[in-house]
Amino acid sequence: AGCGGWSFRETLFGSDSEPNRSAEPVDPARGAARIRAFFIHPGFARKGLASLILDECESAARAYGFRQIQLTATLSGVEFYRKKGYLPGTPFFHPLNPQLQIEFLPMTKCLE
């Protein structure tokens, strides 16, 4: 029905094994936790599942000592994250292959 999680690693999205990625841990006193890999099957949309998963991730990151959390939203998720208190950054494009790219919007939320 859906999935999602959080991470204390530097890489904000995608695999740590891809080029220019880092598996280094983020210091909770100086950096933000990462929300990663949120996907909800369309048949389960708008039933509270994403909110439940996101709330659990934020609680776990807060318990780990993080005061801030960030994510990279696809455009279809931006409004959901705004409603959850995430503030947008500057949009950017990420290449999927030489002919195709996807637009993302980095977003951040204070956990305090």
N, C-alpha and C positions, 0 to 999 in steps of 0.2 A: 504493500500500500504506500510506503514511503520510507525515506531514510534521511539521515543527516547526522552531523557530528561536529565536534570542535577539536582543535588542536593547539598545542603549545609550541609547535614548530614554526620556523620562519616562513616556509612556503605557504602562500595564501590560498592558492588553488592549484589543481592538477597534481600530477605525480611528482614525488621528490626525485625520481630517477630521470626526469626530463632535464634538458640543458638549462642552465641558469636557475636551478632550484636549490634550496638549502634545507637540510633536515636538522639544522642547528636549533636548539630550544630557545624560546623567547624568555627573557627575564620578566616575570610578572610585575616587578617594580618599575620597569622602564618601557615595556611594550604591551601589545594587545594580543589577546587570544584570537584564534581564527575560527570562524564558523565555516564549515566545509561540507561540500557534497550534499546539499539539500535537494531532494527530488520527491515530489508527491505524484502518484499516479492520478491522471485526470479523473478517474472514477471515484477518487477519495478526496478531491479538492473541496475546500470550503466546509470541512467537517471538523476542523480544530486539530487535525493531526500535526500539521506544520507548527502551529502554535505550541502544542505539547512538546514536540521535539526541541524547538528553539528554547522554550523555557527551561527544559532540562539541561541543555547545553550551557545556557547562560548561568544557571545555578552551579553547575560543575566548574565552570571557569572561575566564577566568583570564589568558590570554595578552595580552588587551587591558588588563589591570591591575586588573580587578575582584576584590574580596575577598569579596563577597557577591552572592548571586543570589536573585531572588524570582520568584514566579509567582502567577497566580490560577487555582486548580484548580476544575474542575467536580467534583461529588461523586463521579462515577465514577472520577476519577483520583487522589483523595486517598490511597488506600492505596499506590498505585504510588509516588507522590512521597514518602510517609513512609518507605518501604523504601529510597529513594535518599537519605535523610538530611534531607529538608525538614521544617521545624517549622511547625505550623499557627498561624495568627493568628485573628482574630475573623471568623466567617462574616458575609456580607452578601448582600443581594438586589439584583439588577440588573434593571431593567425592560426587557423586550423590546418590549413595546407596552403600551398602557393596561390591558389585561386579563391580561397574562402577565409573569411575572418568573422569573428563574433564581437559584438559590442558588450562591454561590461561596465558596471558602475561600482567603484569601491564605496563601501559604507561603513560607518563607525558608530559605536554606542558606548556611552559611559555606564559602567556597572555599579557605580557608587550611589 
